[in-house]
């Protein structure tokens, strides 16, 4: 199978490429520098609306993971515009171009996020749930809408709504580890907000699963079956590290440190169920947070 991947330097992209290559698949990357003449990579410049169209022919699958980091730096107006534009413009460019190729891929998997649902308290959310009404929810709605040209062309299109990815080398967990290892980690705010997590290994396995499973299209929640509250997550992480977790971060402290990002990423509650993956009999390697943290931090 020939697979084209954007966001190849990110946490998920690196792990997916490693897995695909180990299974004998051919992988090409969407890159922003001119590739060598003998390279299988494809040049694109999403901010300029440019892509090497003729090199997009003949792929079996395209996995689009690229986007401005939402967890680095405060959310100034400029940062929020970059977050939105990098997802919406890049996805629309790729989706539109794939729809125009003479040999389009069988499947287009485009990243989204459970931020789609907004702050929903204890409500159990599935792929059929309505979107939220905050900044990230609005970005996700537009992000997913940008895949429509590919879907309208008849390309099977999967919108992966990614939860909190757990891996010690990157993502949210990597940022949590230093304070928790120093014994100064604790719940954030009330700790009652739900965290819908998934181990990186299961993200990669689920990506390969939806690529191969021809009956899956539309939104798919990439989360483990058992979300936990922030208090529970904090307790389990402290236990896995053998460190105390008695120093809570008050709401005002989180907002003072991170601004608007605190409400969206730290205080927001999303209790999300992987309904589509379960329906299609995907087998998670990690359904229990303790097991996942023990393996990841081993």
C-alpha positions as CSV (number, residue, x, y, z in Angstrom):
1,X,0.0,0.0,0.0
2,X,1.2,3.5,-0.8
3,X,0.5,6.1,1.9
4,X,1.0,9.9,1.8
5,X,1.3,11.6,5.2
6,X,1.3,15.3,6.2
7,X,2.5,16.3,9.7
8,X,5.1,13.6,9.5
9,X,7.3,15.2,12.1
10,X,4.6,15.3,14.8
11,X,4.1,12.7,17.5
12,X,1.4,10.7,15.7
13,X,3.0,11.1,12.3
14,X,6.4,9.7,13.4
15,X,4.8,6.8,15.1
16,X,2.5,6.0,12.1
17,X,5.3,6.1,9.6
18,X,7.4,3.8,11.7
19,X,4.5,1.3,11.9
20,X,3.6,1.5,8.2
21,X,7.2,0.9,7.2
22,X,7.6,-2.0,9.6
23,X,4.6,-3.6,7.9
24,X,6.1,-3.2,4.4
25,X,4.1,-0.3,3.2
26,X,5.5,2.5,1.0
27,X,5.4,6.0,2.7
28,X,5.7,9.4,1.2
29,X,5.6,12.7,3.1
30,X,4.1,16.1,2.3
31,X,7.1,18.4,2.9
32,X,7.6,22.2,2.6
33,X,11.1,22.0,1.1
34,X,11.9,20.9,-2.4
35,X,12.5,17.1,-2.2
36,X,15.5,15.5,-3.9
37,X,14.9,14.4,-7.5
38,X,14.8,10.7,-6.5
39,X,12.6,11.4,-3.4
40,X,9.1,10.0,-3.1
41,X,8.0,13.0,-1.0
42,X,5.6,15.6,-2.3
43,X,6.2,19.4,-1.9
44,X,3.5,21.6,-0.7
45,X,3.1,25.1,0.8
46,X,-0.4,25.2,2.4
47,X,0.0,28.9,3.5
48,X,0.4,29.8,-0.1
49,X,-2.1,27.4,-1.5
50,X,0.5,25.5,-3.5
51,X,1.0,21.8,-4.0
52,X,2.6,19.6,-6.5
53,X,-0.6,18.2,-8.0
54,X,0.7,15.7,-10.4
55,X,2.6,13.9,-7.7
56,X,-0.6,13.2,-5.7
57,X,-1.8,10.5,-8.2
58,X,-1.7,6.9,-7.3
59,X,-1.7,6.8,-3.5
60,X,-3.9,4.2,-1.8
61,X,-4.4,6.4,1.3
62,X,-3.7,9.9,2.4
63,X,-3.4,10.8,6.1
64,X,-3.5,14.5,6.9
65,X,-2.1,15.3,10.4
66,X,-0.5,18.8,9.9
67,X,-1.6,21.8,11.9
68,X,-0.3,24.6,14.1
69,X,0.3,23.4,17.7
70,X,-2.5,24.5,20.0
71,X,-0.6,23.9,23.2
72,X,2.5,26.1,22.6
73,X,2.3,29.8,23.6
74,X,-0.6,31.9,24.7
75,X,-3.6,32.3,22.5
76,X,-3.2,35.8,21.1
77,X,-5.4,36.8,18.2
78,X,-2.5,36.0,15.9
79,X,-1.9,32.6,17.4
80,X,-5.6,31.7,17.1
81,X,-5.6,32.8,13.5
82,X,-2.6,30.5,12.8
83,X,-4.4,27.6,14.6
84,X,-7.5,28.1,12.4
85,X,-5.7,28.8,9.1
86,X,-3.2,26.0,9.3
87,X,-6.0,23.5,9.7
88,X,-8.8,24.9,7.5
89,X,-6.6,26.2,4.6
90,X,-4.3,23.2,4.5
91,X,-7.1,20.7,4.7
92,X,-9.1,22.5,2.0
93,X,-6.1,22.6,-0.3
94,X,-5.3,19.0,0.1
95,X,-8.9,17.8,-0.1
96,X,-9.6,19.9,-3.3
97,X,-6.4,18.8,-5.0
98,X,-7.1,15.1,-4.2
99,X,-10.6,15.5,-5.7
100,X,-9.0,16.8,-9.0
101,X,-6.4,14.0,-9.4
102,X,-6.9,11.4,-12.2
103,X,-6.1,8.5,-9.7
104,X,-7.4,9.6,-6.3
105,X,-6.8,7.6,-3.2
106,X,-9.3,5.1,-1.9
107,X,-9.3,6.8,1.5
108,X,-8.5,10.2,2.9
109,X,-8.1,10.4,6.7
110,X,-8.0,13.9,8.1
111,X,-7.3,14.9,11.6
112,X,-9.8,16.7,13.8
113,X,-10.1,16.7,17.6
114,X,-12.6,16.1,20.4
115,X,-12.5,19.8,20.9
116,X,-15.3,19.6,18.3
117,X,-17.7,19.0,21.2
118,X,-16.8,21.9,23.4
119,X,-17.1,21.9,27.2
120,X,-20.0,19.4,27.9
121,X,-19.7,18.5,31.6
122,X,-20.8,14.9,32.3
123,X,-22.6,14.4,29.0
124,X,-21.6,11.2,27.2
125,X,-20.6,12.2,23.7
126,X,-20.5,10.1,20.5
127,X,-19.8,10.9,16.9
128,X,-23.5,11.9,16.5
129,X,-23.3,14.6,19.2
130,X,-23.6,18.2,18.2
131,X,-20.6,20.6,18.1
132,X,-19.8,23.0,20.9
133,X,-19.8,26.8,20.7
134,X,-16.3,27.8,21.7
135,X,-13.2,28.7,19.7
136,X,-11.8,25.1,19.3
137,X,-15.2,23.7,18.5
138,X,-15.6,26.3,15.7
139,X,-12.1,25.5,14.4
140,X,-13.0,21.8,14.3
141,X,-16.3,22.3,12.5
142,X,-14.5,24.3,9.8
143,X,-11.6,21.9,9.7
144,X,-13.9,19.0,9.1
145,X,-16.0,20.9,6.6
146,X,-12.8,21.4,4.6
147,X,-12.7,17.7,3.8
148,X,-15.9,17.9,1.8
149,X,-14.4,18.3,-1.7
150,X,-12.7,14.8,-1.3
151,X,-15.9,13.2,0.1
152,X,-18.0,14.7,-2.7
153,X,-15.6,13.2,-5.2
154,X,-16.3,9.8,-3.8
155,X,-13.1,9.4,-1.8
156,X,-13.9,7.6,1.4
157,X,-13.2,10.3,4.0
158,X,-12.6,9.7,7.7
159,X,-12.5,12.6,10.1
160,X,-10.4,11.4,13.1
161,X,-11.5,13.3,16.3
162,X,-8.4,12.8,18.4
163,X,-8.5,12.8,22.2
164,X,-5.6,13.3,24.6
165,X,-2.7,11.2,23.2
166,X,-0.6,9.6,25.9
167,X,3.1,9.1,25.2
168,X,6.1,10.1,27.3
169,X,8.0,11.5,24.2
170,X,5.4,14.2,23.4
171,X,1.9,15.6,23.7
172,X,0.1,16.4,26.9
173,X,1.6,13.6,29.0
174,X,5.2,14.7,28.2
175,X,4.3,18.2,29.5
176,X,2.8,16.8,32.7
177,X,5.7,14.6,33.6
178,X,8.3,17.1,34.9
179,X,6.1,18.7,37.6
180,X,4.6,15.3,38.6
181,X,8.1,13.8,38.9
182,X,9.0,16.7,41.2
183,X,6.0,15.9,43.3
184,X,4.2,19.2,42.6
185,X,1.6,17.8,40.3
186,X,-2.1,18.0,41.2
187,X,-5.6,18.2,39.9
188,X,-6.6,21.3,37.9
189,X,-9.6,23.3,39.2
190,X,-12.3,21.1,40.6
191,X,-10.8,18.0,39.0
192,X,-14.3,17.0,37.9
193,X,-13.7,17.7,34.2
194,X,-13.5,14.5,32.0
195,X,-10.4,13.6,30.1
196,X,-10.8,11.4,27.1
197,X,-7.4,9.8,26.6
198,X,-5.8,7.3,24.2
199,X,-2.4,5.6,24.1
200,X,-0.3,6.5,21.1
201,X,0.0,2.8,20.2
202,X,-3.8,2.6,19.9
203,X,-3.9,5.8,17.8
204,X,-1.6,4.2,15.3
205,X,-3.4,0.9,15.3
206,X,-6.8,2.7,14.9
207,X,-5.4,4.7,12.0
208,X,-4.3,1.6,10.2
209,X,-7.6,0.0,11.1
210,X,-9.7,2.8,9.5
211,X,-7.5,2.9,6.4
212,X,-8.1,-0.8,5.8
213,X,-11.8,-1.0,6.9
214,X,-13.7,0.1,3.8
215,X,-17.0,0.5,5.7
216,X,-15.8,3.3,7.9
217,X,-16.2,6.9,6.9
218,X,-17.2,10.2,8.5
219,X,-16.3,11.2,12.0
220,X,-14.5,8.7,14.2
221,X,-13.6,9.4,17.9
222,X,-10.0,8.3,18.6
223,X,-10.3,7.8,22.3
224,X,-10.1,4.9,24.7
225,X,-13.4,3.4,26.0
226,X,-12.9,4.6,29.6
227,X,-12.5,8.3,30.0
228,X,-11.6,9.5,33.5
229,X,-11.9,12.7,35.4
230,X,-8.9,15.0,35.9
231,X,-8.8,14.0,39.6
232,X,-8.7,10.3,38.7
233,X,-6.1,10.9,36.0
234,X,-4.0,12.9,38.5
235,X,-4.2,10.1,41.0
236,X,-3.2,7.4,38.6
237,X,-0.3,9.4,37.1
238,X,1.1,10.1,40.6
239,X,0.7,6.5,41.5
240,X,2.5,5.3,38.4
241,X,5.4,7.7,39.1
242,X,5.4,7.0,42.9
243,X,4.9,10.7,43.6
244,X,2.4,12.7,45.7
245,X,-0.3,14.7,44.0
246,X,-1.6,17.0,46.7
247,X,-0.9,20.4,45.1
248,X,-4.0,21.4,43.1
249,X,-3.9,24.1,40.5
250,X,-6.7,26.6,41.1
251,X,-8.8,27.8,38.2
252,X,-7.5,31.4,38.6
253,X,-3.9,30.1,38.5
254,X,-4.5,28.1,35.3
255,X,-6.1,31.1,33.7
256,X,-3.3,33.4,34.9
257,X,-0.6,31.1,33.4
258,X,-2.3,30.1,30.2
259,X,-5.1,32.6,29.4
260,X,-7.9,31.4,27.2
261,X,-6.0,28.2,26.4
262,X,-6.6,27.1,30.1
263,X,-10.4,27.0,29.6
264,X,-10.2,25.1,26.4
265,X,-7.5,22.5,27.2
266,X,-7.3,22.2,31.0
267,X,-10.7,23.0,32.4
268,X,-13.0,21.9,29.6
269,X,-14.8,18.6,30.1
270,X,-15.3,16.1,27.3
271,X,-16.6,12.6,28.1
272,X,-16.2,11.0,24.8
273,X,-17.1,7.4,23.7
274,X,-15.3,5.7,20.7
275,X,-18.7,4.5,19.3
276,X,-17.6,3.9,15.7
277,X,-14.4,2.0,16.6
278,X,-16.3,-0.2,19.0
279,X,-19.1,-0.7,16.5
280,X,-16.6,-1.9,13.9
281,X,-14.9,-4.2,16.5
282,X,-11.6,-2.4,16.8
283,X,-9.7,-4.0,19.7
284,X,-8.0,-1.5,21.9
285,X,-4.7,-2.5,23.4
286,X,-5.2,-0.2,26.4
287,X,-8.7,0.3,27.8
288,X,-7.5,0.9,31.4
289,X,-5.6,4.1,32.3
290,X,-3.4,2.3,34.9
291,X,-2.3,-0.3,32.3
292,X,-1.6,2.4,29.7
293,X,0.5,4.6,32.1
294,X,2.4,1.6,33.4
295,X,3.4,0.5,30.0
296,X,4.1,4.0,28.7
297,X,6.2,5.0,31.7
298,X,8.0,1.6,32.1
